[in-house]
């Protein structure tokens, strides 16, 4: 069933591809990523001003650091675009071990910030290994599935083994705790398994079991459980519900008007306004046109990334590209859903917009990987 969905989707995308082509899609993808990054810097400059002045006495403190990370990310993207994407398959095990080691190190020596241990500190720099884990999880899953391609219907090789590998990574991230990232990686991994042809019912049972484990963990964690209760009953938990209530107010204030720099939520009304809730600033200062433009850009990213992926020369390239595209767009959708009050607060950043070097660096790097896949797609054989 999964392969049938894959074939139908592929047929539709190839019809579009006749007018665009893999290499042109890759070039357009670069343009969309640059547009998102530029819009993110402009939004961050406004969103972070008050916090930057209060903490550091420099209105552009966060912007300067973000620009430095952006420069590093662009350099990494250039390297990734020039490096054959099959390189990541050859070193998938080494990447997985490095990632697991980094996640373990976070739990041992990582500083605790807002009740979570998610960062490794190197002098003035903080790195978030869970951002790397998103890419590594896709590489591991795509590499294994392409390796057992003819045995994908075997439950042991098509589900249990990749599931255990992903489970180890997710367990380490859950201990931080970072429930949002666990759900994001788990969902993306499940989709890759499904479209690759893994048996549906064992996959569904595994997903339900994983959801139960995460649900029990959240229920036993007073902080996470209060977030859910505050989302369901904001009148009972006004302090916990302040973030998404103020974010919702920002969209109402923005309306249809465009007023760059004129928002008021950034003046300490909305917590984490320059990180998790930066999309609310887009809504308040750029109105419906701004929010629609950002959503349209991410939709374009999804379409172009999918076109690049499904025209890759081999199964690994298709799964790698699809996994990266899916992971980044799902993250964007999750952030937007939190900012608009559709789901409880998760602490998920908005790619290219939210302040955070690890997220921006890895977003740029993964765009470079997609570009390399697109450059090699060209006139390659049609996917099976």
Secondary structure, DSSP 8 states (H G I E B T S, - for coil): -HHHHHHHHHHHHHHHHHHH-HHHHHHHHHHHHHHHHHHHHHHHHHHTHHHHHHHHS-TTHHHHHHHHHHHHHHHHHHHHHHS-THHHHHTHHHHHHHHHHHHHHHHHH---BTTB---EEETTEEE-HHHHHHHHHHHHHHHHHHHTGGGTTSHIIIIIHHHHHHHHHHHHHHTTT-HHHHHHHHHHHHHHHHHHT--HHHHHHHHHHHHHHHHHHHHH-HHHHHHHHHHH-TTT-TTTTHHHHHHHHHHHHHTT---TT--STTTTTSTTTTTTTHHHHHHHHHHHHHHHHHHHHHHHHHHHHHHHHHTSSSHHHHHHHHHHHHHHHHHHHHHHHHHTTSS-------TTTSS-HHHHHHHHHHHHHHHHHHHHHTT-----
